[in-house]
Amino acid sequence: MPGSARVAIVGGGISGLTAAYRLRRALGADAALDLFESSDRTGGVLHTTTVGDQAVDVGAEAFIVRRPEALDLVTELGLADRIVSPTPRRPAVWSGGRLHPLPSPALMGIPATPAAVEGLAEPGDLDRMAAEAGRPLDWQTGADPSVGALVADRFGESVVARSVDPMLGGVYSSLAGEIGLREALPALAARLDGGAPSLTAAVNDLVSAGAAVTGPVFGTLVGGYGVLLDALRSAAAADVRCESRVVDVEPAEDGWLVRTVDAAHTYDAVLLATPAWESGRLLRGSVPDLAAPLEAVRAASSVVVSIALSPSTPLPEHSGVLVGTGEGLRAKAFTFSSQKWAHLAAPDRPVSVRASFGRFGAPVPEPGDEPGVDDRLRAEALEDLDEVCRSAGATPVSDRVVDTRVRRWTGGLPVYGPGHLTAMAQIIAARPRRLALAGSSYAGVGVPACIGQAGRSAAALLDDLR
């Protein structure tokens, strides 16, 4: 069976392509691997395109190199020489109409000391932080509050809005009040479960442990994520069917039936590498008990405006800007890509900037709902960027634009609310035989997490087939 297996992969993002690659490696050249992708391209929320005659990522742009999954896959595919680290520049936080240093030491924006957010947080909240270690901590083992609720209670609302929200918002496209503690910061939850006497103590323990780890935290690829996607497609050697929308998946004798708009195909196994809510829709008629919790997962959307400025355009001396909640700018963040990544910086190259909009609960309208919305986003991105530049003593840049590109990620990320990981683990444990689930909904939203989940899902299918 394994050598002659027929397997369908539904979804052509990084998860689907990684799963297809793992299956090909295990099953050999004779296995039939069909990959169905509803859009006109593979890659999902990873997308490298040309803006200002320069290849840039308009989706995710980096991965954590301290996790092994992405680093190992890139190395396995012979791309290790393309990995680069960020420059020493650090992001700033926008609050009160000006730029502030990124709080440090901190754990995903949760400051370890009041001094880390001095000048950023409200004076009353600085006092609250200073006294927090002496306040009783009512913590129940196994509790899963939102990150925002915990930090607001112990450190104050301004710490959440001006330090934690900006950090977590860039990762999850949600505010800290929507993100579960165990989902985003499991090590912090474990410290509290283990008896840490205060949030201050738990954060300081983790910050100290992290300080002992040397080397860069993030990396990216010269040429963008498109280089990785191309290598995966080639190595997987799957029959990729773009613009092929799957409408239903149901059990068949010793396998599964996959229906598209115009055909039906029978497979020995199926791997759904689609968002949880989409996987739930596909299984609604055949596995309703599994479909219901999958469809209940909420989605966050975002938009990236990629901007190319004329060569040598000066920007504030940061790698980017994270915007505090309710701080006046329409964009939620800026990445100064040419200052963050040295390989994008050259005197004769355009200066690359990314502006990000939208988060859970505050989506950007679709063009069908607001005609001309993309033009509005371009204008707002440049107006906000000009304001940031003026505040830092730099010249406004909106008259130096040479190219822009708007890229939407509608339903691009699942919301990792309290209890999400527990619910997803139960779904994975209850999966029917020869059906597996992969993607950003199950074990983390980052690229390494998606690669890891795809590998585990492929391994589970192989066990079923054997």
C-alpha positions as CSV (number, residue, x, y, z in Angstrom):
1,M,0.0,0.0,0.0
2,P,2.5,2.8,0.9
3,G,4.4,2.6,-2.3
4,S,1.3,2.7,-4.4
5,A,-0.8,5.0,-2.1
6,R,-3.0,7.7,-3.4
7,V,-3.1,10.7,-1.1
8,A,-4.8,14.1,-1.4
9,I,-3.5,17.2,0.2
10,V,-6.1,20.0,0.4
11,G,-4.4,23.4,0.8
12,G,-1.2,24.6,-0.8
13,G,0.3,26.8,1.9
14,I,3.5,26.0,3.7
15,S,1.7,23.3,5.7
16,G,0.3,21.5,2.6
17,L,3.6,21.8,0.7
18,T,5.6,20.5,3.7
19,A,3.2,17.6,4.2
20,A,3.4,16.7,0.5
21,Y,7.2,16.8,0.7
22,R,7.3,14.5,3.8
23,L,4.8,12.1,2.2
24,R,6.9,11.9,-1.0
25,R,10.1,11.2,0.9
26,A,8.4,8.4,2.8
27,L,6.2,6.9,0.1
28,G,8.6,7.1,-2.9
29,A,8.2,8.1,-6.5
30,D,5.3,5.7,-7.3
31,A,2.8,7.2,-4.8
32,A,0.2,9.5,-6.3
33,L,0.1,12.8,-4.4
34,D,-2.5,15.3,-5.6
35,L,-2.5,18.8,-4.0
36,F,-5.7,20.9,-4.4
37,E,-5.4,24.7,-4.0
38,S,-8.4,26.9,-4.4
39,S,-6.5,30.1,-5.3
40,D,-4.3,30.7,-8.3
41,R,-1.0,30.1,-6.5
42,T,0.5,28.0,-3.8
43,G,2.1,29.4,-0.7
44,G,-0.9,30.6,1.3
45,V,0.1,33.5,3.6
46,L,3.7,33.2,2.4
47,H,4.1,35.3,-0.8
48,T,7.2,36.8,-2.3
49,T,6.5,39.4,-5.0
50,T,8.3,42.3,-6.7
51,V,7.8,45.8,-5.4
52,G,10.0,48.5,-6.9
53,D,12.0,45.9,-8.9
54,Q,12.9,44.2,-5.7
55,A,11.7,40.8,-4.4
56,V,10.1,41.2,-1.0
57,D,7.7,39.2,1.2
58,V,4.3,40.6,1.5
59,G,3.1,37.9,4.0
60,A,5.2,36.5,6.8
61,E,8.8,37.7,6.4
62,A,10.8,35.8,9.1
63,F,11.0,32.7,11.2
64,I,12.3,31.9,14.7
65,V,15.7,30.2,14.3
66,R,15.7,29.0,17.9
67,R,13.0,26.5,17.0
68,P,14.4,23.7,14.9
69,E,11.5,23.0,12.4
70,A,12.0,25.7,9.8
71,L,15.8,25.8,10.2
72,D,16.0,22.0,9.7
73,L,13.7,22.0,6.7
74,V,15.6,24.8,5.0
75,T,18.9,23.0,5.6
76,E,17.4,19.7,4.4
77,L,16.4,21.4,1.1
78,G,19.9,22.8,0.6
79,L,19.0,26.4,1.3
80,A,21.0,27.0,4.5
81,D,23.4,29.4,2.8
82,R,20.4,31.7,2.1
83,I,19.6,32.2,5.8
84,V,20.4,35.7,7.1
85,S,19.9,37.4,10.5
86,P,18.5,40.8,11.2
87,T,20.7,43.9,11.6
88,P,21.3,45.2,15.2
89,R,18.5,47.8,14.8
90,R,15.5,47.3,17.1
91,P,11.9,48.3,16.7
92,A,10.3,51.2,18.5
93,V,6.9,51.6,20.0
94,W,4.6,54.5,18.9
95,S,2.7,56.1,21.8
96,G,1.7,59.6,22.8
97,G,2.7,60.9,19.3
98,R,6.3,59.8,19.5
99,L,8.6,56.9,19.3
100,H,9.8,55.0,22.5
101,P,12.4,52.3,22.8
102,L,11.0,48.8,22.7
103,P,10.6,47.7,26.3
104,S,13.5,45.6,27.6
105,P,14.0,43.3,29.4
106,A,10.5,41.9,28.6
107,L,8.8,38.7,27.7
108,M,6.7,39.2,24.5
109,G,6.1,42.8,25.7
110,I,5.5,41.9,29.3
111,P,8.1,44.0,31.1
112,A,10.4,42.5,33.7
113,T,10.8,45.7,35.6
114,P,9.0,49.1,35.8
115,A,12.1,50.7,34.3
116,A,11.5,48.8,31.1
117,V,8.4,50.8,30.4
118,E,9.3,54.1,32.1
119,G,8.1,56.9,29.9
120,L,5.7,54.6,28.1
121,A,3.3,53.3,30.8
122,E,1.2,55.5,33.0
123,P,2.9,56.6,36.3
124,G,0.2,54.8,38.3
125,D,0.8,51.6,36.5
126,L,4.6,51.9,37.1
127,D,3.8,52.0,40.8
128,R,1.5,49.1,40.4
129,M,4.3,47.1,38.8
130,A,6.7,48.1,41.5
131,A,4.4,46.8,44.2
132,E,3.2,43.7,42.3
133,A,5.6,41.2,43.8
134,G,4.1,42.0,47.2
135,R,0.5,41.6,46.2
136,P,-1.1,38.2,46.7
137,L,-1.4,36.2,43.5
138,D,-4.6,34.3,43.2
139,W,-3.6,31.7,40.6
140,Q,-5.3,28.4,40.0
141,T,-3.2,25.6,38.5
142,G,-4.4,25.0,34.9
143,A,-6.0,28.5,34.6
144,D,-6.0,29.9,31.1
145,P,-6.8,33.6,31.2
146,S,-6.1,35.9,28.4
147,V,-2.7,37.5,28.3
148,G,-4.3,40.9,28.4
149,A,-6.5,40.1,31.5
150,L,-3.6,38.8,33.5
151,V,-1.2,41.7,32.7
152,A,-3.8,44.4,33.1
153,D,-4.7,42.9,36.6
154,R,-1.1,42.7,37.8
155,F,0.6,45.6,35.9
156,G,-2.1,47.9,34.6
157,E,-4.0,48.6,31.4
158,S,-1.4,51.0,29.9
159,V,1.2,48.3,30.0
160,V,-1.1,46.1,28.0
161,A,-2.0,48.8,25.4
162,R,1.5,50.2,24.9
163,S,3.8,47.2,25.3
164,V,2.0,43.8,25.2
165,D,-0.6,44.6,22.5
166,P,2.0,45.9,20.0
167,M,4.2,42.8,20.4
168,L,1.4,40.1,20.3
169,G,-0.6,42.0,17.7
170,G,2.1,41.5,15.1
171,V,2.2,37.8,15.7
172,Y,-1.4,36.9,16.1
173,S,-3.3,39.9,14.5
174,S,-5.3,40.1,17.7
175,L,-5.1,42.1,20.9
176,A,-3.7,40.6,24.1
177,G,-7.2,40.4,25.6
178,E,-8.2,37.9,22.9
179,I,-5.1,35.7,23.2
180,G,-4.9,32.9,25.8
181,L,-1.9,32.8,28.1
182,R,-1.2,29.1,27.5
183,E,-1.6,29.6,23.8
184,A,0.9,32.4,23.4
185,L,3.2,32.0,26.5
186,P,3.0,28.4,27.7
187,A,6.3,28.7,29.6
188,L,4.9,31.6,31.6
189,A,1.8,29.6,32.4
190,A,4.0,26.7,33.5
191,R,6.0,29.0,35.8
192,L,2.8,30.2,37.5
193,D,1.5,26.6,37.7
194,G,4.8,25.7,39.3
195,G,4.3,28.2,42.2
196,A,5.9,31.5,41.1
197,P,4.8,33.9,43.7
198,S,4.1,36.8,41.3
199,L,3.9,37.7,37.7
200,T,7.1,39.8,38.2
201,A,9.0,36.7,39.5
202,A,7.7,34.4,36.7
203,V,8.6,36.9,33.9
204,N,12.1,37.6,35.4
205,D,12.8,33.8,35.6
206,L,12.0,33.4,32.0
207,V,13.9,36.5,30.9
208,S,16.9,35.4,32.8
209,A,16.7,31.9,31.2
210,G,16.4,33.4,27.8
211,A,19.4,35.7,28.3
212,A,21.6,32.6,28.6
213,V,20.7,31.6,25.0
214,T,23.0,33.4,22.6
215,G,22.7,34.0,18.8
216,P,19.9,35.5,16.7
217,V,16.3,34.9,17.4
218,F,14.9,35.4,13.9
219,G,16.0,34.7,10.4
220,T,14.8,35.0,6.8
221,L,15.9,33.9,3.4
222,V,17.7,35.9,0.7
223,G,15.2,35.9,-2.1
224,G,12.2,35.6,0.2
225,Y,10.0,32.7,1.2
226,G,9.4,32.1,-2.5
227,V,12.7,30.3,-2.5
228,L,11.5,27.8,0.1
229,L,8.2,27.3,-1.6
230,D,9.8,26.6,-4.9
231,A,12.1,24.1,-3.4
232,L,9.2,22.3,-1.6
233,R,7.1,22.1,-4.7
234,S,10.0,20.6,-6.7
235,A,10.9,18.1,-4.0
236,A,7.3,17.1,-3.3
237,A,6.7,16.3,-7.0
238,A,2.9,16.4,-6.3
239,D,0.3,17.0,-9.0
240,V,-0.6,20.6,-8.0
241,R,-4.0,21.7,-9.0
242,C,-4.5,25.4,-8.5
243,E,-7.9,27.0,-8.8
244,S,-9.4,23.7,-7.8
245,R,-11.8,24.2,-5.0
246,V,-12.7,21.2,-2.8
247,V,-16.3,21.3,-1.7
248,D,-16.7,18.1,0.3
249,V,-14.6,15.3,1.9
250,E,-16.3,12.1,3.0
251,P,-15.3,8.6,3.9
252,A,-15.2,5.9,1.3
253,E,-14.3,2.2,1.4
254,D,-10.7,2.1,2.8
255,G,-10.2,5.7,2.1
256,W,-11.8,9.1,1.4
257,L,-13.8,10.7,-1.4
258,V,-12.7,14.3,-2.3
259,R,-15.2,16.3,-4.3
260,T,-14.3,19.4,-6.3
261,V,-16.7,21.7,-8.1
262,D,-16.6,19.5,-11.2
263,A,-15.3,16.1,-10.2
264,A,-14.9,13.4,-7.5
265,H,-11.7,11.5,-6.6
266,T,-11.1,8.6,-4.3
267,Y,-7.9,8.4,-2.2
268,D,-6.4,6.1,0.3
269,A,-5.8,9.1,2.7
270,V,-6.5,12.8,2.9
271,L,-4.6,15.6,4.6
272,L,-6.5,18.8,5.2
273,A,-4.0,21.7,5.3
274,T,-6.7,24.4,5.3
275,P,-7.8,26.8,8.0
276,A,-9.8,25.1,10.8
277,W,-13.1,26.7,9.7
278,E,-12.6,25.6,6.1
279,S,-11.7,22.1,7.2
280,G,-14.9,22.1,9.3
281,R,-16.9,23.1,6.3
282,L,-15.5,20.3,4.3
283,L,-16.3,17.7,7.0
284,R,-19.7,19.1,8.0
285,G,-21.7,16.5,6.2
286,S,-19.6,13.4,6.9
287,V,-17.9,14.0,10.4
288,P,-20.2,16.6,12.1
289,D,-18.8,16.0,15.6
290,L,-15.3,17.0,14.3
291,A,-16.6,19.7,12.0
292,A,-18.5,21.8,14.6
293,P,-15.5,22.7,16.8
294,L,-13.4,23.4,13.7
295,E,-15.9,25.8,12.3
296,A,-16.1,27.5,15.7
297,V,-12.5,28.7,15.4
298,R,-12.5,32.5,14.8
299,A,-10.4,34.1,12.1
300,A,-8.4,37.3,12.1
301,S,-7.6,39.2,8.9
302,S,-4.9,41.7,8.0
303,V,-3.6,43.7,5.1
304,V,0.0,44.5,4.1
305,V,0.9,47.6,2.1
306,S,4.3,47.1,0.7
307,I,6.0,50.4,-0.2
308,A,9.1,51.0,-2.3
309,L,10.8,54.4,-1.7
310,S,13.5,55.9,-3.9
311,P,17.1,54.7,-3.1
312,S,18.8,56.2,0.0
313,T,15.5,57.6,1.4
314,P,16.3,58.1,5.1
315,L,14.1,56.5,7.8
316,P,14.1,56.6,11.6
317,E,17.0,54.5,13.0
318,H,14.9,51.5,13.8
319,S,14.0,48.2,12.3
320,G,10.3,49.2,12.4
321,V,7.5,50.7,14.6
322,L,4.9,48.9,16.7
323,V,1.9,51.0,17.3
324,G,0.2,51.0,20.8
325,T,-3.5,50.4,21.0
326,G,-5.6,53.5,20.5
327,E,-2.6,55.7,19.7
328,G,-3.9,57.5,16.6
329,L,-2.2,55.9,13.7
330,R,-4.3,53.8,11.3
331,A,-1.5,51.3,10.6
332,K,-0.8,48.8,13.4
333,A,2.9,48.4,12.6
334,F,5.6,49.4,10.1
335,T,8.6,47.2,9.2
336,F,11.6,49.1,7.8
337,S,12.6,46.0,5.8
338,S,15.7,47.6,4.2
339,Q,17.0,48.5,7.7
340,K,16.0,45.2,9.3
341,W,17.6,43.0,6.7
342,A,21.0,44.0,5.3
343,H,20.5,42.0,2.0
344,L,17.7,44.4,1.1
345,A,19.8,47.5,1.7
346,A,22.0,48.9,-1.1
347,P,22.6,52.5,-2.3
348,D,21.1,51.7,-5.7
349,R,18.1,49.7,-4.4
350,P,14.7,51.0,-3.4
351,V,14.1,51.4,0.3
352,S,11.5,48.8,1.3
353,V,8.8,49.5,4.0
354,R,5.8,47.4,5.1
355,A,2.7,48.8,6.7
356,S,0.3,46.5,8.4
357,F,-3.5,47.0,9.0
358,G,-6.3,45.1,10.5
359,R,-6.7,42.7,13.4
360,F,-9.4,40.5,14.9
361,G,-12.5,42.6,15.7
362,A,-11.3,45.5,13.5
363,P,-11.0,44.1,10.0
364,V,-10.2,46.1,6.9
365,P,-13.2,46.3,4.5
366,E,-13.0,44.2,1.3
367,P,-13.0,46.1,-2.0
368,G,-16.5,44.9,-2.7
369,D,-17.7,46.5,0.5
370,E,-15.8,49.7,0.1
371,P,-14.8,50.6,-3.4
372,G,-11.4,52.3,-3.5
373,V,-10.3,50.9,-0.1
374,D,-6.9,49.9,-1.3
375,D,-6.2,53.5,-2.4
376,R,-7.3,54.7,1.0
377,L,-4.9,52.2,2.7
378,R,-2.0,53.4,0.6
379,A,-2.8,57.0,1.5
380,E,-3.2,56.2,5.2
381,A,0.0,54.2,5.2
382,L,2.0,57.1,3.8
383,E,0.4,59.7,6.0
384,D,1.1,57.6,9.1
385,L,4.7,57.0,7.9
386,D,5.2,60.7,7.4
387,E,4.0,61.4,10.9
388,V,6.4,58.8,12.3
389,C,9.3,60.3,10.3
390,R,8.5,63.8,11.5
391,S,8.4,62.7,15.1
392,A,11.9,61.2,14.8
393,G,13.3,64.3,13.1
394,A,13.4,62.7,9.7
395,T,12.1,64.1,6.4
396,P,8.6,62.9,5.3
397,V,8.8,60.3,2.6
398,S,5.5,60.2,0.8
399,D,6.9,62.2,-2.1
400,R,9.6,59.5,-2.7
401,V,7.3,56.6,-3.4
402,V,8.2,54.6,-6.5
403,D,5.9,51.6,-6.1
404,T,3.3,50.1,-3.8
405,R,1.5,46.8,-3.5
406,V,-1.6,46.0,-1.3
407,R,-1.9,42.4,-0.2
408,R,-4.9,41.0,1.7
409,W,-4.9,38.1,4.1
410,T,-8.6,37.6,4.7
411,G,-9.0,35.0,7.5
412,G,-5.2,34.7,7.4
413,L,-4.8,33.7,11.1
414,P,-6.8,31.8,13.7
415,V,-7.5,33.5,16.9
416,Y,-5.6,31.7,19.7
417,G,-8.1,32.5,22.5
418,P,-8.1,30.8,25.9
419,G,-8.7,27.1,25.6
420,H,-7.9,27.0,21.9
421,L,-4.9,24.6,22.1
422,T,-6.8,22.2,24.3
423,A,-9.7,22.1,21.8
424,M,-7.4,21.5,18.9
425,A,-5.6,18.7,20.7
426,Q,-8.9,17.0,21.3
427,I,-9.8,17.3,17.6
428,I,-6.4,15.9,16.5
429,A,-6.9,13.0,18.9
430,A,-10.4,12.3,17.5
431,R,-9.4,12.4,13.8
432,P,-10.8,9.5,11.7
433,R,-8.5,7.0,10.3
434,R,-6.6,8.1,7.2
435,L,-7.6,11.7,7.7
436,A,-5.1,14.2,9.1
437,L,-5.2,18.0,9.9
438,A,-2.4,20.5,9.5
439,G,-2.0,24.3,9.4
440,S,-1.7,27.3,11.6
441,S,-4.8,26.4,13.6
442,Y,-3.4,23.5,15.6
443,A,0.0,24.1,17.2
444,G,1.0,27.7,16.6
445,V,0.8,30.3,13.9
446,G,4.5,30.7,13.1
447,V,6.1,29.1,10.1
448,P,8.2,26.6,12.3
449,A,5.0,25.6,14.1
450,C,3.2,25.0,10.8
451,I,6.1,23.0,9.5
452,G,6.2,20.9,12.6
453,Q,2.5,20.2,12.6
454,A,2.6,19.2,8.9
455,G,5.3,16.7,9.6
456,R,3.4,15.1,12.5
457,S,0.2,15.0,10.4
458,A,2.1,13.3,7.5
459,A,3.6,10.8,9.9
460,A,0.1,10.0,11.3
461,L,-1.2,9.3,7.8
462,L,1.8,7.0,7.1
463,D,1.1,5.0,10.2
464,D,-2.5,4.6,9.1
465,L,-1.5,3.5,5.6
466,R,1.0,1.0,7.0
